[in-house]
Amino acid sequence: MKRVRISIDKVFLLCSLVFAVSCSEDYFDVNTPSNTATEEALRMQDLMAPVIHSTMEGQRSAELSFGNYVQYFVNTGGGAAGQTSVDGLWSQVYLYILPNLQVIKAKAVENGATHIEAISDILIAANIGIATDTWDNIPYSEAGDGPANNFPTFDTQEEIYTQIFSLLDAAITKLEAADTSVFDLGSSDLIYGGDTDKWLRAAYSLKARYQLHLVNKGVVSPNDVLATVANGFTSNEDNFAMYYDDRNINPWYSEEVLARNTGNLSKDIASQLVSSMNGEYFPFVGGTVEIDPRLPLFAENNDEAEYKGYVSGGGGVAPDGTDANTGFRTDGFYTSVDSPLILISYAEVLFIQAEAAFLANGGNETSVGSNAAAYTAYMDGIAASMEMYEVDGADYMADGAIAVGEGALMLSHIMKEKYIHNFLNPETFVDYRRYDFSDDVFTGLEIRSEEESADTEFPGQWFRRANYPSSELNRNEANVLANQKDPVAPVWWDE
């Protein structure tokens, strides 16, 4: 798979240059640093790399909490996370991303750079998308007013979703037309290196993802999703991924592997993931497969005979009551020095297609059997995942636990494979909520144990949203309080 390598030295330099652009007076009452540049002096290319970098780091900030909620990992020794405000994502979106995208978009319009304008719209959509899926109602229509309005009102999630689709549709229209300007992002595009055809497919793929969120709400039909996803990613070359390097190391590697190796706290791998991959929840039947070949890329088990994941909140035990043994792999796919952060991938797009086709054929959470379109997309999604992770999946895909045939296909098969493939992707928290944390859809899923849980206020209830950060409460109290709900309350599309 072709990798667009980022120069994070350049990104960090540019982040300091754009400080004055991205941080308005209501956030910092300090003197402007001497090394900042004025908005007029900065090119669109100068601003785009830091925006993309912050976009990907914001996704990871969300996953630090949501990955525990969906039981990809647990806190050290099996701890379950409690309430979260996901401050890191809020800061990235409202300090470093949306203000700079506003500037980029204005410069693009001024210069007739329609493709850069389109890419700005895609990035705005992706960022307000994860923000609204995290907090429900969020500031947006007034969020760019800066010092002129220090108390922005909150847009409803329904309004935000209307904006997401409007932004993506506008981007698609612009990218499908020629750009007659002389401007090109080139190496400042940390995802596709300026390839606008890939950005076009990314716009369709993200649109399909957000449409899928609204299917159970009855706002979008499965056939609408299928029409969109047909124009999405076509191979792993299209993956929306940002890679690190040996000078500027991947943050999962830094916070998990390096932390563990230096005696600091790090996370462990949860039993929900391990049990979905070691044959416990989906027993292999062919006699040649013992574990999912992707599992050793995610986890290590101290060279013991079996992988035993940590029960969420279970105080260090595996599901069978013995000691758990799985931690993040030292040189894993996401936990190596130069590993990527991935926003959306080709395999996810195929699983979106498989789920939409399954639902369009009349399927539901417990129905058995579907059509060839759903089954083909399901198997193609697994193949794309194996290719992305660079493992041999032939035996796995041939095993009867996986190759169930269209007559026996269930939603749980599709969602299990999407769950595994999207390891460390905050989109999984959306999937869990869309299906109300159902163990019919997510086989074996059980709510966190209270033995080692950080939550004491909502025992026995699934978290469904984040609290607004205290910094925003202090700054914009009336509007925050008007929109704040308990963290177990559904967001709009989940009601």
C-alpha positions as CSV (number, residue, x, y, z in Angstrom):
1,M,0.0,0.0,0.0
2,K,1.4,3.4,-1.0
3,R,2.1,5.5,2.1
4,V,2.2,9.3,2.2
5,R,4.8,10.0,4.8
6,I,4.4,13.1,6.9
7,S,7.1,15.5,7.9
8,I,6.0,16.3,11.4
9,D,9.0,18.6,12.0
10,K,7.4,20.8,9.3
11,V,3.9,20.3,10.9
12,F,5.1,21.4,14.3
13,L,6.9,24.5,12.9
14,L,3.7,25.4,11.0
15,C,1.6,24.8,14.1
16,S,3.6,27.5,15.9
17,L,3.4,29.8,12.9
18,V,-0.4,29.6,12.8
19,F,-0.9,30.1,16.6
20,A,-2.4,33.5,16.1
21,V,-4.8,32.2,13.5
22,S,-6.1,29.3,15.4
23,C,-6.3,30.7,18.9
24,S,-8.8,33.5,19.4
25,E,-8.8,36.0,22.3
26,D,-11.3,34.1,24.3
27,Y,-9.0,31.2,24.7
28,F,-5.6,32.9,25.5
29,D,-5.2,36.2,27.2
30,V,-1.5,36.4,26.6
31,N,0.9,38.3,24.3
32,T,1.2,37.0,20.8
33,P,4.4,34.9,20.5
34,S,7.2,36.5,18.4
35,N,7.3,33.6,15.9
36,T,3.7,33.8,14.8
37,A,2.7,34.8,11.3
38,T,-0.2,36.9,10.2
39,E,-3.1,35.4,8.4
40,E,-2.3,37.3,5.3
41,A,1.3,36.0,5.2
42,L,0.3,32.3,5.3
43,R,-0.5,30.2,2.3
44,M,-3.2,27.6,2.1
45,Q,-0.5,25.0,1.9
46,D,1.1,26.3,5.2
47,L,-2.1,25.8,7.1
48,M,-3.3,22.5,5.6
49,A,-0.6,20.2,7.0
50,P,-1.3,21.3,10.7
51,V,-5.0,21.0,10.1
52,I,-4.7,17.4,8.8
53,H,-2.3,16.5,11.6
54,S,-4.7,17.9,14.2
55,T,-7.7,16.1,12.6
56,M,-6.0,12.8,13.0
57,E,-4.8,13.5,16.5
58,G,-8.3,14.6,17.4
59,Q,-9.6,11.2,16.3
60,R,-7.1,9.5,18.5
61,S,-8.1,11.7,21.5
62,A,-11.6,10.5,21.2
63,E,-10.5,6.9,20.9
64,L,-8.5,7.1,24.2
65,S,-11.9,7.0,25.9
66,F,-14.1,5.3,23.4
67,G,-11.7,2.4,22.8
68,N,-12.3,1.5,26.5
69,Y,-16.1,1.9,26.1
70,V,-16.2,-0.6,23.2
71,Q,-13.7,-2.9,25.0
72,Y,-10.8,-2.8,22.5
73,F,-8.6,-2.1,25.6
74,V,-8.8,-1.6,29.3
75,N,-6.9,0.6,31.8
76,T,-3.9,-1.1,33.3
77,G,-4.9,-4.4,34.8
78,G,-8.4,-4.4,33.5
79,G,-9.9,-1.1,34.6
80,A,-13.0,0.2,32.9
81,A,-13.2,3.9,32.0
82,G,-15.8,6.2,33.6
83,Q,-17.3,9.4,32.3
84,T,-15.2,11.4,29.8
85,S,-15.2,14.9,28.4
86,V,-12.7,14.2,25.6
87,D,-11.0,17.5,26.1
88,G,-8.3,16.8,23.6
89,L,-10.8,16.4,20.8
90,W,-12.6,19.6,21.7
91,S,-9.3,21.6,21.8
92,Q,-8.2,20.2,18.4
93,V,-11.5,20.9,16.7
94,Y,-12.2,24.4,18.1
95,L,-8.7,25.7,18.6
96,Y,-6.6,24.3,15.8
97,I,-8.9,22.9,13.1
98,L,-12.0,24.9,12.4
99,P,-10.4,28.3,12.7
100,N,-7.6,27.4,10.3
101,L,-10.0,25.7,7.9
102,Q,-12.1,28.9,7.9
103,V,-9.0,30.8,6.8
104,I,-8.0,28.1,4.2
105,K,-11.5,28.1,2.7
106,A,-11.6,31.9,2.5
107,K,-8.2,32.0,0.7
108,A,-9.3,29.2,-1.6
109,V,-12.5,31.1,-2.6
110,E,-10.5,34.2,-3.1
111,N,-8.0,32.5,-5.4
112,G,-10.5,30.2,-7.2
113,A,-8.8,27.1,-5.8
114,T,-11.9,25.0,-5.9
115,H,-10.3,21.7,-5.1
116,I,-8.6,23.1,-2.0
117,E,-11.9,24.5,-1.0
118,A,-13.5,21.1,-1.5
119,I,-10.8,19.4,0.7
120,S,-11.5,22.1,3.4
121,D,-15.2,21.1,3.3
122,I,-14.4,17.4,3.6
123,L,-12.2,18.1,6.7
124,I,-14.8,20.4,8.2
125,A,-17.4,17.6,7.8
126,A,-15.1,15.0,9.3
127,N,-14.4,17.2,12.3
128,I,-17.9,18.4,13.1
129,G,-19.0,14.8,12.4
130,I,-16.9,13.3,15.2
131,A,-17.6,16.2,17.4
132,T,-21.4,15.8,17.2
133,D,-21.1,12.0,17.5
134,T,-19.2,12.7,20.7
135,W,-21.2,15.5,22.4
136,D,-24.5,15.6,20.4
137,N,-25.3,19.3,20.1
138,I,-22.2,21.4,19.5
139,P,-21.3,25.0,18.5
140,Y,-20.9,25.4,14.8
141,S,-22.9,28.1,13.0
142,E,-21.5,30.7,15.5
143,A,-18.3,28.9,16.4
144,G,-16.2,30.9,13.8
145,D,-17.2,34.3,15.1
146,G,-14.1,34.5,17.4
147,P,-13.9,37.5,19.8
148,A,-17.0,39.0,18.2
149,N,-19.0,36.2,19.9
150,N,-17.5,34.5,22.9
151,F,-20.7,32.7,23.8
152,P,-21.7,30.8,20.7
153,T,-25.0,28.9,20.7
154,F,-25.1,25.2,20.1
155,D,-26.5,23.7,16.9
156,T,-28.6,20.5,17.3
157,Q,-27.1,17.3,16.0
158,E,-29.8,17.1,13.4
159,E,-28.7,20.5,12.1
160,I,-25.0,19.4,12.2
161,Y,-25.8,16.3,10.1
162,T,-27.5,18.6,7.6
163,Q,-24.3,20.6,7.4
164,I,-22.2,17.5,7.1
165,F,-24.1,16.3,4.0
166,S,-24.1,19.8,2.5
167,L,-20.4,20.1,2.9
168,L,-19.7,16.7,1.4
169,D,-22.0,17.3,-1.5
170,A,-20.4,20.6,-2.2
171,A,-17.0,19.0,-2.1
172,I,-18.1,16.2,-4.4
173,T,-19.4,18.8,-6.9
174,K,-16.2,20.8,-6.9
175,L,-13.9,17.7,-7.1
176,E,-15.9,16.3,-10.0
177,A,-15.2,19.5,-11.9
178,A,-11.9,20.9,-13.2
179,D,-9.9,23.3,-11.0
180,T,-8.5,26.0,-13.3
181,S,-6.4,27.6,-10.6
182,V,-2.6,27.1,-10.3
183,F,-2.8,26.0,-6.6
184,D,-1.9,22.5,-5.5
185,L,-1.4,21.1,-2.0
186,G,1.4,18.8,-2.9
187,S,3.3,17.5,0.2
188,S,1.2,19.7,2.5
189,D,-1.5,17.1,1.9
190,L,-0.4,14.6,4.5
191,I,-3.0,12.0,3.4
192,Y,-3.0,11.9,-0.4
193,G,-0.2,14.1,-1.5
194,G,-2.5,16.3,-3.6
195,D,-4.3,13.5,-5.3
196,T,-7.8,15.0,-5.7
197,D,-9.3,11.8,-7.1
198,K,-8.6,10.1,-3.8
199,W,-10.2,13.0,-2.0
200,L,-13.3,12.6,-4.1
201,R,-13.6,9.0,-3.1
202,A,-13.0,10.0,0.5
203,A,-15.9,12.4,0.3
204,Y,-18.2,9.7,-0.9
205,S,-16.9,7.2,1.7
206,L,-17.4,9.6,4.5
207,K,-20.9,10.5,3.2
208,A,-21.8,6.8,3.2
209,R,-20.5,6.5,6.8
210,Y,-22.6,9.4,8.0
211,Q,-25.7,8.2,6.1
212,L,-25.4,4.8,7.7
213,H,-25.6,6.5,11.1
214,L,-29.1,7.7,10.2
215,V,-30.6,4.5,8.8
216,N,-31.9,3.2,12.1
217,K,-33.3,6.7,12.8
218,G,-35.3,6.3,9.6
219,V,-33.8,9.4,8.0
220,V,-31.8,7.6,5.4
221,S,-32.6,4.3,3.6
222,P,-30.1,1.5,3.2
223,N,-30.4,2.0,-0.6
224,D,-29.3,5.6,-0.2
225,V,-26.1,4.3,1.5
226,L,-25.5,1.8,-1.3
227,A,-25.9,4.5,-4.0
228,T,-23.3,6.6,-2.2
229,V,-20.8,3.9,-1.3
230,A,-20.6,2.7,-4.9
231,N,-18.5,5.8,-5.5
232,G,-16.3,5.4,-2.5
233,F,-12.9,3.8,-2.0
234,T,-11.8,1.2,-4.5
235,S,-8.7,-0.2,-2.9
236,N,-6.4,0.1,0.1
237,E,-4.5,2.8,-1.8
238,D,-7.4,5.1,-1.0
239,N,-7.2,4.7,2.8
240,F,-7.4,7.9,4.7
241,A,-4.2,7.3,6.7
242,M,-1.4,9.4,8.1
243,Y,1.9,7.7,8.8
244,Y,4.6,8.7,11.3
245,D,8.3,8.1,11.1
246,D,11.3,7.2,13.3
247,R,12.0,10.8,14.2
248,N,8.4,11.7,15.0
249,I,6.9,8.7,16.5
250,N,3.4,7.4,16.5
251,P,1.5,8.5,19.7
252,W,0.0,5.0,20.4
253,Y,3.6,3.6,20.3
254,S,4.7,6.5,22.6
255,E,1.8,6.1,25.1
256,E,1.6,2.4,25.2
257,V,4.8,0.7,24.3
258,L,7.3,3.2,25.6
259,A,5.3,3.9,28.7
260,R,5.2,0.1,29.5
261,N,8.9,-0.3,28.8
262,T,9.7,2.5,31.2
263,G,7.5,1.3,34.0
264,N,4.7,3.8,33.5
265,L,1.0,3.0,33.2
266,S,-0.2,1.7,29.9
267,K,-3.4,0.0,28.6
268,D,-4.1,-3.7,28.2
269,I,-6.2,-5.5,25.5
270,A,-9.8,-6.3,26.4
271,S,-11.4,-9.7,26.3
272,Q,-14.2,-8.5,23.9
273,L,-11.6,-8.1,21.1
274,V,-9.5,-11.1,22.0
275,S,-12.5,-13.4,22.3
276,S,-13.8,-12.2,18.9
277,M,-10.5,-13.3,17.4
278,N,-9.3,-16.4,19.2
279,G,-12.2,-18.7,18.4
280,E,-14.1,-18.3,21.7
281,Y,-17.1,-16.4,20.3
282,F,-16.9,-17.7,16.8
283,P,-15.3,-21.2,17.1
284,F,-13.3,-22.1,14.0
285,V,-14.4,-25.3,12.4
286,G,-11.9,-26.1,9.6
287,G,-9.1,-27.5,11.9
288,T,-6.4,-25.3,10.4
289,V,-7.1,-21.9,12.1
290,E,-6.4,-21.3,15.8
291,I,-6.6,-17.5,15.9
292,D,-7.4,-14.6,13.6
293,P,-4.1,-13.8,11.9
294,R,-4.6,-10.1,12.7
295,L,-4.6,-10.7,16.5
296,P,-0.8,-10.9,16.8
297,L,-0.5,-7.5,15.1
298,F,-2.6,-5.9,17.8
299,A,-1.6,-7.8,20.9
300,E,1.1,-9.8,22.6
301,N,0.6,-12.4,25.4
302,N,4.0,-12.9,27.0
303,D,4.6,-15.9,24.7
304,E,1.9,-17.9,26.6
305,A,-0.1,-20.6,24.8
306,E,-3.3,-18.7,24.6
307,Y,-4.3,-15.1,24.2
308,K,-6.5,-14.1,27.2
309,G,-8.0,-10.7,27.1
310,Y,-8.9,-8.6,30.1
311,V,-12.5,-8.5,31.2
312,S,-13.6,-4.8,31.2
313,G,-13.6,-3.8,34.9
314,G,-12.7,-7.3,36.0
315,G,-9.6,-6.6,38.0
316,G,-7.2,-8.5,35.8
317,V,-9.0,-11.7,35.0
318,A,-9.8,-13.3,31.6
319,P,-13.4,-14.5,30.8
320,D,-12.5,-18.0,32.2
321,G,-11.5,-16.5,35.6
322,T,-7.7,-17.0,35.1
323,D,-5.2,-14.2,34.8
324,A,-5.4,-12.2,31.6
325,N,-2.2,-11.8,29.6
326,T,-2.7,-9.5,26.6
327,G,-1.1,-6.1,26.1
328,F,-0.5,-3.9,23.1
329,R,2.1,-5.5,20.8
330,T,5.5,-3.8,20.9
331,D,5.9,-3.6,17.1
332,G,2.2,-3.9,16.2
333,F,0.4,-2.4,13.2
334,Y,-0.7,0.6,15.2
335,T,2.0,0.5,17.9
336,S,5.2,0.8,16.0
337,V,7.3,3.9,15.7
338,D,6.0,4.6,12.2
339,S,2.5,3.3,12.4
340,P,-0.4,5.2,10.9
341,L,-3.5,6.8,12.3
342,I,-6.5,5.9,10.1
343,L,-9.7,7.9,9.8
344,I,-11.6,5.6,7.3
345,S,-10.4,2.7,5.2
346,Y,-11.4,0.7,2.1
347,A,-12.3,-2.3,4.3
348,E,-14.6,-0.2,6.4
349,V,-16.3,1.1,3.2
350,L,-16.9,-2.6,2.2
351,F,-18.4,-3.4,5.6
352,I,-20.6,-0.3,5.2
353,Q,-21.8,-1.7,1.9
354,A,-22.3,-5.2,3.4
355,E,-24.4,-3.8,6.3
356,A,-26.5,-1.6,4.0
357,A,-27.1,-4.5,1.6
358,F,-28.1,-6.8,4.4
359,L,-30.6,-4.2,5.7
360,A,-31.9,-3.4,2.3
361,N,-32.6,-7.1,1.8
362,G,-34.9,-7.0,4.9
363,G,-32.3,-8.1,7.4
364,N,-32.4,-7.2,11.1
365,E,-30.4,-7.8,14.3
366,T,-31.3,-11.5,14.5
367,S,-32.3,-12.5,11.0
368,V,-30.4,-15.2,9.1
369,G,-29.5,-15.1,5.5
370,S,-29.1,-12.4,2.9
371,N,-28.4,-11.8,-0.8
372,A,-25.2,-12.1,-2.8
373,A,-24.5,-8.4,-2.7
374,A,-24.3,-8.4,1.1
375,Y,-22.2,-11.6,1.3
376,T,-19.8,-10.5,-1.4
377,A,-19.2,-7.2,0.3
378,Y,-18.7,-9.0,3.6
379,M,-16.1,-11.3,2.2
380,D,-14.4,-8.6,0.2
381,G,-14.2,-6.5,3.3
382,I,-12.3,-9.3,5.1
383,A,-10.0,-9.7,2.2
384,A,-9.3,-5.9,2.1
385,S,-8.6,-6.0,5.8
386,M,-6.1,-8.9,5.5
387,E,-4.4,-7.0,2.7
388,M,-4.2,-3.8,4.7
389,Y,-2.7,-5.6,7.7
390,E,-0.4,-7.6,5.3
391,V,-1.3,-11.0,6.6
392,D,-2.3,-14.2,4.9
393,G,-6.0,-14.6,5.5
394,A,-6.7,-17.5,3.1
395,D,-7.2,-20.2,5.7
396,Y,-9.2,-17.8,7.9
397,M,-11.5,-16.8,5.1
398,A,-12.0,-20.4,4.1
399,D,-13.0,-21.5,7.6
400,G,-16.7,-22.3,8.0
401,A,-16.9,-19.8,10.9
402,I,-16.2,-17.0,8.5
403,A,-17.3,-18.4,5.1
404,V,-20.8,-19.0,6.2
405,G,-22.5,-18.5,2.8
406,E,-25.1,-16.0,2.0
407,G,-27.9,-18.2,3.4
408,A,-26.4,-18.2,6.9
409,L,-25.1,-14.6,6.9
410,M,-26.1,-12.6,10.0
411,L,-25.5,-9.0,11.0
412,S,-23.3,-10.3,13.8
413,H,-20.8,-11.7,11.2
414,I,-20.6,-8.3,9.4
415,M,-20.3,-6.3,12.6
416,K,-17.7,-8.6,14.1
417,E,-15.5,-8.2,11.1
418,K,-15.9,-4.5,11.1
419,Y,-15.2,-4.3,14.8
420,I,-12.0,-6.2,14.4
421,H,-10.9,-4.3,11.3
422,N,-11.6,-0.9,12.9
423,F,-9.4,-1.5,15.9
424,L,-8.6,1.8,17.6
425,N,-11.0,3.7,15.4
426,P,-13.6,5.8,17.3
427,E,-16.3,4.9,14.7
428,T,-16.9,1.6,16.6
429,F,-18.4,3.6,19.4
430,V,-21.0,4.8,16.9
431,D,-21.7,1.2,15.8
432,Y,-22.3,0.1,19.4
433,R,-24.8,2.9,20.0
434,R,-26.6,2.4,16.7
435,Y,-27.4,-1.1,17.8
436,D,-28.0,-0.3,21.5
437,F,-24.9,-2.4,22.6
438,S,-26.8,-5.5,21.5
439,D,-25.1,-8.9,22.1
440,D,-27.1,-10.2,19.2
441,V,-25.1,-7.9,17.0
442,F,-21.8,-7.8,19.0
443,T,-21.5,-11.4,20.1
444,G,-20.4,-11.9,23.7
445,L,-20.7,-8.2,24.6
446,E,-21.2,-7.6,28.3
447,I,-21.3,-4.3,30.2
448,R,-18.2,-3.5,32.2
449,S,-17.8,-5.1,35.6
450,E,-18.0,-2.8,38.6
451,E,-15.0,-4.4,40.3
452,E,-12.4,-2.2,38.6
453,S,-14.6,0.5,37.1
454,A,-13.9,4.3,37.3
455,D,-17.7,4.9,37.3
456,T,-19.7,5.0,40.5
457,E,-22.7,7.1,39.3
458,F,-24.1,5.0,36.4
459,P,-23.5,1.3,37.3
460,G,-25.0,-1.1,34.8
461,Q,-25.6,1.6,32.1
462,W,-23.6,2.1,28.9
463,F,-22.0,5.5,28.2
464,R,-23.5,7.1,25.1
465,R,-21.9,10.5,24.9
466,A,-19.2,12.7,26.4
467,N,-19.7,15.5,28.9
468,Y,-18.7,19.0,27.6
469,P,-15.2,20.0,28.7
470,S,-15.0,22.1,31.9
471,S,-13.1,24.8,29.9
472,E,-16.2,25.3,27.7
473,L,-18.5,25.2,30.8
474,N,-16.4,28.0,32.4
475,R,-16.3,30.0,29.2
476,N,-19.9,29.5,27.8
477,E,-21.8,28.3,30.8
478,A,-25.4,29.1,29.8
479,N,-25.2,27.4,26.4
480,V,-23.3,24.4,27.8
481,L,-25.9,23.9,30.6
482,A,-28.7,24.2,28.1
483,N,-27.3,21.3,26.1
484,Q,-25.7,19.1,28.7
485,K,-27.3,15.7,29.4
486,D,-26.2,12.7,31.4
487,P,-23.5,10.6,29.7
488,V,-25.8,7.7,29.4
489,A,-28.4,9.7,27.5
490,P,-28.7,8.9,23.7
491,V,-27.6,11.4,21.1
492,W,-30.2,12.5,18.6
493,W,-29.6,9.7,16.0
494,D,-29.6,7.1,18.8
495,E,-33.0,8.1,20.3
